[in-house]
């Protein structure tokens, strides 16, 4: 037994539709739509990933590595949330790379006999690096 979903969702090139047309055709009618092409010129899509889709971790360590960030240790609970630790982006990336070289998950590290998944949480990148314009929010979402 499962949920059956019918119908289809229209795909529209976001560069070829005006805001007013978007509102009239989709927003006002609460009609879902997939907007394509809006990330084509984003610096983040060029700098942050390789052509094969894998993240460019060295770029983050090199250019943003000294940033202090909150990281959730998903293997340890504190009250109703995961334990938080502060580390630099470089330290987080080092954990990620070290674990991958040992055959582990993409963002976890070994500690004793347990495996803990780290989650870089709530990094206010845009505020910290305003001169690095990683993306431009499309007009449809302002």
Residue frames as qw, qx, qy, qz and C-alpha x, y, z in Angstrom:
[[0.000, 0.891, 0.455, 0.000, 0.00, 0.00, 0.00],
 [0.441, -0.171, 0.045, 0.880, 1.38, 3.40, -0.88],
 [0.192, 0.726, 0.194, -0.631, 0.53, 6.84, -2.08],
 [0.555, 0.407, 0.546, 0.478, -0.26, 7.28, -5.74],
 [0.051, -0.644, 0.010, 0.763, 0.69, 10.64, -7.18],
 [0.551, 0.555, 0.563, 0.267, -0.84, 11.71, -10.45],
 [0.190, 0.974, 0.089, -0.079, -0.30, 14.57, -12.82],
 [0.733, 0.213, -0.002, 0.646, 2.86, 16.33, -13.79],
 [0.264, -0.819, -0.086, 0.502, 4.75, 19.45, -12.85],
 [0.549, 0.812, 0.076, 0.184, 5.61, 21.92, -15.58],
 [0.641, -0.323, 0.112, 0.688, 9.25, 22.91, -16.13],
 [0.282, 0.937, 0.170, 0.116, 9.90, 26.49, -17.21],
 [0.613, 0.216, -0.125, 0.750, 13.16, 28.25, -17.99],
 [0.316, -0.759, -0.380, 0.423, 13.31, 30.88, -15.25],
 [0.283, -0.325, 0.228, 0.873, 15.27, 33.23, -17.51],
 [0.021, -0.201, -0.639, -0.742, 12.39, 33.33, -19.99],
 [0.293, -0.681, -0.655, -0.149, 9.52, 34.19, -17.64],
 [0.009, -0.554, 0.169, -0.816, 8.79, 37.54, -16.02],
 [0.004, 0.021, 0.754, -0.657, 7.92, 37.93, -12.37],
 [0.523, 0.146, 0.146, -0.827, 4.38, 39.04, -13.27],
 [0.706, 0.166, -0.555, -0.408, 3.89, 36.01, -15.50],
 [0.349, 0.092, -0.876, 0.320, 5.21, 33.74, -12.72],
 [0.230, 0.070, 0.567, -0.788, 2.74, 35.25, -10.24],
 [0.631, 0.196, -0.087, -0.745, -0.20, 34.97, -12.62],
 [0.718, 0.212, -0.598, -0.287, 0.49, 31.44, -13.90],
 [0.636, 0.020, -0.731, 0.247, 1.83, 29.76, -10.76],
 [0.146, 0.062, -0.600, 0.784, 1.99, 31.71, -7.51],
 [0.450, -0.060, 0.117, -0.883, -1.57, 33.07, -7.49],
 [0.819, -0.003, -0.361, -0.447, -2.96, 29.64, -8.43],
 [0.602, -0.503, 0.594, -0.180, -0.71, 27.81, -5.96],
 [0.920, 0.381, -0.052, -0.076, 0.45, 25.76, -8.94],
 [0.676, -0.501, 0.403, 0.361, 3.80, 23.97, -8.57],
 [0.646, 0.752, -0.123, 0.041, 6.46, 24.62, -11.20],
 [0.785, -0.293, 0.180, 0.516, 10.13, 23.71, -11.64],
 [0.233, 0.957, -0.118, -0.125, 12.15, 26.76, -12.65],
 [0.879, 0.014, 0.172, 0.445, 15.29, 25.83, -14.58],
 [0.539, 0.581, 0.079, 0.604, 18.32, 27.83, -15.66],
 [0.259, -0.936, -0.043, -0.233, 18.39, 30.13, -12.64],
 [0.691, -0.636, 0.262, 0.220, 21.67, 28.77, -11.26],
 [0.822, 0.461, 0.095, 0.320, 23.61, 28.71, -14.54],
 [0.335, 0.744, -0.189, 0.546, 25.61, 31.83, -13.68],
 [0.640, -0.755, 0.066, -0.124, 26.07, 31.20, -9.97],
 [0.182, 0.716, -0.641, 0.208, 29.68, 31.35, -8.84],
 [0.610, -0.339, 0.639, -0.322, 28.93, 28.62, -6.28],
 [0.919, 0.277, 0.233, -0.154, 28.03, 26.20, -9.10],
 [0.646, 0.681, -0.301, 0.166, 31.36, 26.87, -10.79],
 [0.071, 0.679, -0.607, 0.407, 33.74, 27.17, -7.82],
 [0.571, -0.398, 0.543, -0.470, 32.30, 24.81, -5.23],
 [0.880, 0.063, 0.457, -0.110, 31.99, 21.62, -7.29],
 [0.229, -0.346, 0.735, 0.537, 34.09, 19.82, -9.86],
 [0.466, 0.207, -0.500, -0.700, 32.69, 18.84, -13.27],
 [0.395, -0.070, -0.913, -0.073, 31.92, 15.37, -11.86],
 [0.534, -0.618, -0.337, -0.469, 29.65, 16.91, -9.19],
 [0.720, -0.338, -0.440, 0.417, 31.96, 16.23, -6.24],
 [0.223, -0.970, -0.092, 0.042, 32.58, 19.10, -3.80],
 [0.541, 0.579, -0.287, 0.538, 35.78, 21.11, -4.13],
 [0.685, -0.662, -0.258, 0.160, 36.78, 20.71, -0.49],
 [0.632, -0.074, -0.025, 0.771, 40.24, 22.20, -1.01],
 [0.072, 0.568, 0.220, 0.790, 38.66, 25.47, -2.16],
 [0.531, -0.760, -0.255, -0.274, 36.73, 25.73, 1.11],
 [0.778, -0.443, -0.114, 0.431, 39.83, 25.00, 3.19],
 [0.538, 0.151, 0.115, 0.821, 41.99, 27.40, 1.21],
 [0.015, 0.480, 0.213, 0.851, 39.63, 30.37, 0.95],
 [0.529, -0.580, -0.102, -0.611, 37.31, 30.00, 3.95],
 [0.729, -0.035, -0.650, 0.212, 39.21, 27.62, 6.23],
 [0.228, 0.115, -0.542, 0.801, 39.72, 30.00, 9.16],
 [0.490, -0.383, -0.151, -0.768, 36.00, 30.60, 9.65],
 [0.129, -0.050, 0.863, -0.486, 34.71, 29.34, 13.00],
 [0.565, -0.129, -0.475, -0.662, 31.55, 27.29, 12.51],
 [0.635, -0.198, 0.550, -0.504, 29.10, 25.29, 14.59],
 [0.450, 0.199, -0.824, -0.280, 29.22, 21.58, 13.83],
 [0.805, -0.254, 0.189, -0.502, 26.62, 19.12, 15.07],
 [0.015, 0.301, -0.953, 0.035, 27.98, 15.78, 16.27],
 [0.699, -0.071, -0.309, -0.641, 25.07, 13.64, 15.12],
 [0.666, -0.020, -0.739, 0.096, 26.26, 10.70, 17.24],
 [0.303, -0.168, -0.637, 0.688, 25.92, 12.52, 20.56],
 [0.222, -0.739, -0.497, -0.396, 22.70, 13.95, 22.01],
 [0.185, -0.058, -0.455, 0.869, 22.52, 16.91, 24.37],
 [0.369, 0.307, 0.410, -0.776, 19.04, 17.48, 25.70],
 [0.684, 0.501, 0.465, -0.256, 16.78, 17.45, 22.61],
 [0.524, 0.816, -0.205, -0.134, 19.45, 18.14, 19.98],
 [0.883, 0.199, -0.180, 0.384, 22.83, 16.93, 18.79],
 [0.563, -0.622, 0.013, 0.544, 25.92, 18.03, 20.66],
 [0.422, 0.892, 0.006, 0.162, 27.44, 21.14, 19.07],
 [0.689, -0.387, 0.124, 0.600, 31.14, 21.79, 18.77],
 [0.256, 0.936, -0.093, -0.222, 32.94, 24.77, 17.33],
 [0.715, -0.172, 0.438, 0.518, 35.72, 24.22, 14.83],
 [0.105, 0.569, -0.343, -0.740, 37.18, 25.88, 11.79],
 [0.799, 0.469, -0.050, -0.373, 36.00, 25.01, 8.31],
 [0.397, 0.580, -0.712, -0.009, 39.47, 23.53, 7.68],
 [0.262, -0.240, 0.866, -0.352, 39.10, 21.21, 10.68],
 [0.736, 0.277, 0.394, -0.475, 35.67, 20.10, 9.44],
 [0.693, 0.595, -0.325, -0.244, 37.07, 19.47, 5.94],
 [0.110, 0.520, -0.837, 0.132, 40.04, 17.56, 7.41],
 [0.534, -0.031, 0.747, -0.395, 37.63, 15.21, 9.24],
 [0.771, 0.478, 0.124, -0.404, 35.69, 14.72, 6.02],
 [0.541, 0.644, -0.530, -0.106, 38.80, 13.96, 3.94],
 [0.125, -0.431, 0.861, -0.240, 40.42, 11.73, 6.59],
 [0.656, 0.087, 0.636, -0.397, 37.30, 9.59, 6.85],
 [0.766, 0.554, -0.066, -0.319, 36.86, 9.24, 3.08],
 [0.342, 0.624, -0.702, 0.001, 40.46, 8.05, 2.79],
 [0.235, -0.220, 0.893, -0.314, 39.65, 5.38, 5.39],
 [0.184, -0.182, -0.890, -0.375, 36.60, 4.24, 3.41],
 [0.029, 0.423, 0.712, -0.560, 34.00, 5.91, 5.62],
 [0.215, 0.816, 0.536, 0.001, 31.01, 8.11, 4.96],
 [0.433, 0.618, 0.133, 0.643, 31.56, 11.45, 3.31],
 [0.077, -0.705, 0.173, -0.683, 31.35, 13.55, 6.48],
 [0.820, -0.550, -0.062, -0.144, 31.99, 11.28, 9.46],
 [0.246, 0.644, -0.662, 0.293, 34.99, 10.40, 11.56],
 [0.789, -0.181, -0.579, 0.097, 36.08, 7.50, 13.77],
 [0.189, -0.624, 0.474, -0.592, 36.36, 7.98, 17.51],
 [0.492, -0.232, 0.772, -0.328, 37.05, 4.83, 19.49],
 [0.274, 0.145, 0.933, 0.183, 34.71, 2.13, 18.21],
 [0.317, 0.700, 0.554, -0.321, 31.90, 4.49, 17.25],
 [0.329, 0.281, 0.446, 0.784, 31.24, 6.42, 14.09],
 [0.018, 0.689, 0.397, -0.607, 29.99, 9.97, 14.36],
 [0.383, 0.595, 0.465, 0.532, 28.54, 11.98, 11.54],
 [0.212, -0.424, -0.148, 0.868, 29.41, 15.66, 11.57],
 [0.235, 0.744, 0.557, 0.285, 27.02, 18.25, 10.17],
 [0.253, -0.021, -0.040, 0.966, 28.21, 21.80, 9.52],
 [0.067, -0.708, -0.703, 0.015, 25.23, 23.76, 10.77],
 [0.068, -0.945, -0.303, 0.099, 24.08, 27.34, 10.33],
 [0.528, -0.185, 0.181, 0.809, 27.22, 28.80, 8.76],
 [0.213, 0.886, 0.267, -0.315, 26.33, 32.39, 7.91],
 [0.664, 0.055, 0.389, 0.637, 28.57, 32.35, 4.84],
 [0.261, 0.729, 0.364, 0.517, 26.94, 35.26, 2.99],
 [0.327, -0.941, -0.067, -0.061, 27.23, 37.51, 6.04],
 [0.692, -0.547, 0.264, 0.389, 30.84, 36.52, 6.71],
 [0.451, -0.122, 0.539, 0.701, 31.98, 36.84, 3.07],
 [0.383, 0.749, 0.351, -0.412, 29.83, 39.58, 1.49],
 [0.138, 0.697, -0.455, -0.536, 32.46, 40.27, -1.19],
 [0.087, -0.115, 0.948, 0.284, 32.22, 36.67, -2.43],
 [0.631, 0.201, 0.064, -0.747, 28.94, 36.67, -4.35],
 [0.294, -0.104, 0.948, 0.059, 28.22, 32.93, -4.45],
 [0.119, 0.468, 0.833, 0.269, 24.70, 33.29, -5.85],
 [0.203, -0.045, -0.012, -0.978, 21.98, 35.77, -6.59],
 [0.314, 0.324, 0.802, -0.392, 18.53, 35.05, -5.20],
 [0.092, 0.340, 0.694, 0.628, 16.10, 34.85, -8.13],
 [0.229, -0.173, 0.007, -0.958, 13.48, 37.60, -8.24],
 [0.629, -0.303, -0.575, -0.428, 10.74, 34.98, -7.75],
 [0.704, -0.357, -0.559, 0.253, 11.94, 34.36, -4.18],
 [0.231, 0.220, -0.283, 0.904, 12.64, 37.88, -2.93]]
